[in-house]
Amino acid sequence: MAIIVNLDVMMAKRKMSLNELSEKVDLTLSNLSILKTGKAKAVRFSTLEAICKALDCQPGDILEYSNNE
């Protein structure tokens, strides 16, 4: 069971850099990088909402569930 984070894909589609997204969502580069690489253990709904607003997307565009074990 795994949650896959496709933040880098959405950032590429929107042509937005990590620095730009960091400024828009008021999150540190290191925390955003942890989320982007899939190493985060949790994400706040307020953070997810801010990212979706900045990237003009839905949470399902960023998070994906995979049942491959």
Secondary structure, DSSP 8 states (H G I E B T S, - for coil): -EEEE-HHHHHHHTT--HHHHHHHHT--HHHHHHHHTT--S---HHHHHHHHHHHT--HHHHEEEE---
